[in-house]
Amino acid sequence: MVFGILAQDSAQGGSSLIGLALPILLIVGFYFLLIRPQRNRQRAQQALVASLEVGDDIMTTGGIFGTIVEIDDDEGTVSVEIAPGTRIRMLRQGISQRFVEDTYEGDETADEGIDREP
């Protein structure tokens, strides 16, 4: 009879540990699946906005392509030329991508991206 009571106490202690561990595992899972990737995206966006320069080819969050022609650091805005003679003024945070031209040294086929070998 005494052994039965001790067995029940140890079984309840083990289930309470599992009950406590499950919410902790869920919180850790949410951190690695949701919170951490979002923070990495925010840091990457902040780095992109900080590294913008005049002459960069960019794409806005609305999908408009253009070239930065002026940066106003005081107001946090940029002027983007989206067509010859057409400029728009927008917030720096509205830029989602910056396109960098890759320059290759060597033969001209690398610049064109065409393989000329048969």
C-alpha positions in Angstrom: 0.0 0.0 0.0 2.8 2.4 0.9 4.6 1.7 -2.4 1.4 2.4 -4.4 1.2 5.9 -2.8 4.9 6.6 -3.5 4.4 5.5 -7.1 1.5 7.9 -7.6 3.4 10.8 -6.1 6.4 10.2 -8.5 4.1 9.8 -11.5 2.3 13.1 -10.7 5.7 14.9 -10.3 6.8 13.7 -13.7 3.6 14.8 -15.4 3.9 18.3 -13.8 7.4 18.6 -15.2 6.0 17.8 -18.6 3.2 20.2 -18.1 5.7 22.9 -17.3 8.1 22.1 -20.0 5.5 22.2 -22.8 4.8 26.0 -22.5 8.5 26.7 -22.3 9.2 24.7 -25.4 6.3 26.6 -27.2 7.8 30.0 -26.2 11.3 28.9 -27.4 9.8 27.6 -30.6 7.9 30.9 -31.3 11.1 32.8 -30.7 13.1 30.9 -33.2 10.3 30.7 -35.8 8.7 34.1 -35.6 10.5 36.7 -33.5 14.2 36.1 -34.4 13.6 36.1 -38.3 11.6 39.3 -38.0 14.4 41.0 -36.1 16.9 39.9 -38.7 14.7 41.3 -41.5 14.4 44.6 -39.6 18.2 44.8 -39.2 18.7 44.1 -42.9 16.2 46.8 -43.8 17.9 49.3 -41.5 21.3 48.5 -43.0 19.9 48.9 -46.5 18.4 52.3 -45.7 21.6 53.5 -44.1 23.7 52.4 -47.1 21.8 54.2 -49.8 23.7 56.6 -52.0 22.9 58.9 -54.9 23.0 57.0 -58.1 21.8 53.7 -56.7 19.2 51.8 -58.7 16.4 50.8 -56.3 12.9 49.3 -56.1 10.3 50.8 -53.7 8.0 48.8 -51.5 5.2 49.6 -54.1 7.3 47.9 -56.9 8.4 51.1 -58.6 11.9 51.1 -60.1 14.1 54.1 -60.1 17.4 55.8 -59.4 18.2 57.9 -56.4 19.1 61.5 -57.5 19.0 63.3 -54.1 19.1 62.4 -50.4 17.8 64.6 -47.7 19.2 63.3 -44.4 17.4 66.0 -42.3 13.9 64.9 -43.4 14.8 61.3 -44.1 13.6 61.5 -47.7 15.0 60.7 -51.1 14.2 61.9 -54.6 13.9 59.1 -57.0 13.9 59.4 -60.8 11.4 56.9 -62.1 11.5 58.1 -65.8 13.6 60.7 -67.6 12.5 64.0 -66.1 10.0 62.4 -63.6 11.0 62.5 -60.0 9.2 61.5 -56.8 10.0 62.3 -53.2 9.6 59.5 -50.7 10.7 58.3 -47.3 14.0 56.3 -47.1 12.1 53.4 -45.4 9.9 53.0 -48.5 12.9 51.5 -50.4 12.8 47.7 -50.4 15.7 46.7 -52.6 18.9 48.1 -54.0 20.3 46.8 -57.2 24.1 46.6 -57.5 25.8 46.1 -60.8 28.3 43.2 -60.8 31.5 44.1 -62.6 33.6 41.2 -63.8 37.2 41.5 -64.8 38.2 39.2 -67.6 36.5 38.2 -70.8 33.4 39.9 -72.2 31.3 36.8 -72.1 31.1 37.0 -68.3 29.6 40.6 -68.6 27.0 39.5 -71.1 26.1 36.3 -69.3 26.3 34.3 -72.6 28.3 31.2 -73.0 30.0 31.3 -76.4 31.5 27.8 -76.3 29.9 25.2 -78.6 
